[in-house]
Every structure is written in structure tokens, then in C-alpha cells.
């Protein structure tokens, strides 16, 4: 069943440039991402960022970026404004899914489950270490989280393949990736000089 606005039991944050999360060598994960008992219910109102705009309705059968592009067309945003707004919209959706409380072990474990990490680490520190070894794009990760039946999570075997998937349209700006966020743990440097991450 598609998850849509389901939250993993806390509250998180995110950004907006090509991102890739790592789960399993460029394969899908149907079992991965099954809502756990910690999921506190569904928020059918969806992304609060998108909800600000009259007449706009999210399509959960489309990717996050496709929804954002449709909104940008509706609002007639120029390219520069789209680039500035995309991270805000992404962060709002990521927060909806995982929350913002980075001290909550259950949220970190939920992310590990989504990435197919087994066994699930028993501490936040170990969750972070395990997630650093996974090469995924965060946009694909979010799409899979929102609708796992339609969007498989792609696990890349190396940074080179992740870079090919991510650059230039699925990147998240490094300056938005603050240390104390869930997104930070999923980002990988994909451009030379580490100026941008996915």
C-alpha cells in the first residue's frame, strides 16, 4: 500500500539538489520500507509546503520532483526561484516522513530499515555509521518512502554510479545539509571538491 503522508513517529528536515540513498546494489526492496509499529498514523494532508498553494494537489503516483515541477509551472516560477524553493519543499516532505527529532532512536532505525540494513543497529551512533555505507539518492529515497509499491529504492554499488544518477537533476545543496539532520546522514559527495552532495 502506498504510504503517502505516513510519518515514522517523530519529525525531520531536508533540502534540494540530486540526492541518492544507498539500500541494495541497484535493486528494489519491497519488504524494505514497511511501516513499523512506531509509525504513529498517517497525515493525509500531505506536504505542508505544497498545501500553501491554492489549487495544487499532490500526485503520489508521481515523483517528488515531478510534483514540484508541476507546482513551479502553476506558479510561473523562473529557474532561479525554482532552485531556491526546491530544498524547502523537499525538507517539508522529509520532515513529514521522519520528523525533526534527531535524538529519537526509532526514527534512525526506521531509516535503516528503509535502506535494507540488517540487523537494525541498536543505537543512533551505529545507525549513522551503517547509513554512511549506503549509496542512495535522497530524492529516490523519499519517493520510495512515499510510495514503495511504485518507486523502488535504488542502492548504488559505488559513488560513480550514484553520481551518474544524481548529477545534475537530483542534487541537494551541501550548504543546506546541516549537521544535526537526518538528511545529512544520507548525503554523499558527488561533485569534485565536495561542493554539492546527493
Secondary structure, DSSP 8 states (H G I E B T S, - for coil): ---TTB--SSB-----SB-EE-SSBT---SSTT---TT---B-TT--HHHHTSTT----TTS-HHHHHHHHHHHHT--HHHHHHHHHHHHHHHHHHHHBS-TT-HHHHHHHHHHTT-SS--SSHHHHHHHHHT-EEEHHHHHHHHH-TTTS---B-SSHHHHHHHHTTTSBEEGGG--TTSHHHHH--B-STTS-EE-
